[in-house]
């Protein structure tokens, strides 16, 4: 039985990946931050799910979890690492606190670095282990290639993941470990439901306040119009199992809109987005 580690398994994409992989015969080690989530997932998924208690930014806890997984593998390689855990921080660059940028990068970028360093040897970089080489799946975003206003911290973190994945894929060729990026657009996950809880009142005197209200409404809408998390999970399964996977998969509920955005000159796209959010230059 092949084993996979998934970070951020309690809800959303991580939960959907855990369920699908277990249904397809994998053993899943899934990270959670609360004991209640660990107990719930164990009840939902059964014997082939093992909860790992850690926050991806806590290096000591991640390393302890890697030792736990190594012991469970009993000399065999790990089949995959799905770097999924993430958050979304919103706010204009000129006014968003530097600590909020740090928090965004710590979770969405440094977290995957910590997890990759901890679990990478188990994927086959450690020659003492036997079995087929594992793979790393990085959950990025369409924001990893496109930067929208007022979610610049999130976009920056996903751009960083894209660059990390490109370099890491070439580094890990030495060990036969592949790195695949799965980049969703809008997905029906709690990350968008939480938009309603974001307190934008701190920006009530900001010229960006009307645009922030609009983008929060858009984010809330994405929680109902986005792709089901199961669609992303199916692509993660393919990335982990296909004989020759692509290096990057983009999944979006509106592929045509994304294609047009990619083809339009940047200045024209700037003006379209500015008009939609009320960010057009003042006359």
Phi, psi and omega in degrees: 000126179280148183241146181225141172257131177237124176271144181068057188266358189289328182215177169058223184299318181299316178297315181297321178296316180300314182297312183295316182294321176296318178299331181268010172099008178273156164263132185242130168256117184240132181278139175221162180252350183234140179298326179299321177292321178300314180294318180298312182294323178298321177291323181286322189256340176084203191293335182272012174241129176238117178285143175243124184269103173195155167265135185298343179272355181263095187300318181297319181292322179294318179296322177296320178295323178296324176293323178296317180293318179303315180297320181291329181288337175054049175092354180265160178282158173275135184283333182190156172233121178253105179277095188246328187305135180190164176226167177235121179251132181244152177149153179287143183304320184292342187234347180286129183300142179302327178296330177289323174297317180297316180298317179299313182289326179299315183283310190276339182241304180296324177304308176299327176296313179300313181296319180295318178294324182285316186262346181307315179302327182288340179283350178134358176289337176272112184291349180287344182269150180246154179119173181294152178292145178270180180229156175250129173248119178263122175275105178260225183189161170299338176290351175286345177241341183232138180249112177265150181293151174074357169233038185297324180296316178296313180299319180298320180294323180282327171300320179297320178297321179297314180294319177300314183297319180298314180291316183296321180302320181284327176294318187279357171302332178304327183253358182078022179260124182268155177231123182236135178262131171246118189241094180280155164272222180295131179230144178284085180224163180298342181300329178271327176301328181289350180301325180295333183275349182291127181274105179261007180296338178296343180256016188297336178260010182270146173295346180272354187303312179301321179292323178295321177298319180293318183288330176294321177296321178296317180297321177295322179295325181297333181292341179252337183255355183286175178291146171298143180301334180296330177295319178292319179300320179297323179288325176297318177301315177299316181299327181278339191237336181298143179299324181223073183291155172291164180280341182208136176239128176253130181231123182213147179291344181225077183301326181295318179298319179293320180295318179296320178298324180288330184272331183293144172302142185303321182295322178292316178298320176306313184292323179297313181294319181298317179295321182295324185259359182077031181254011178298144182304142180284140181279000000 
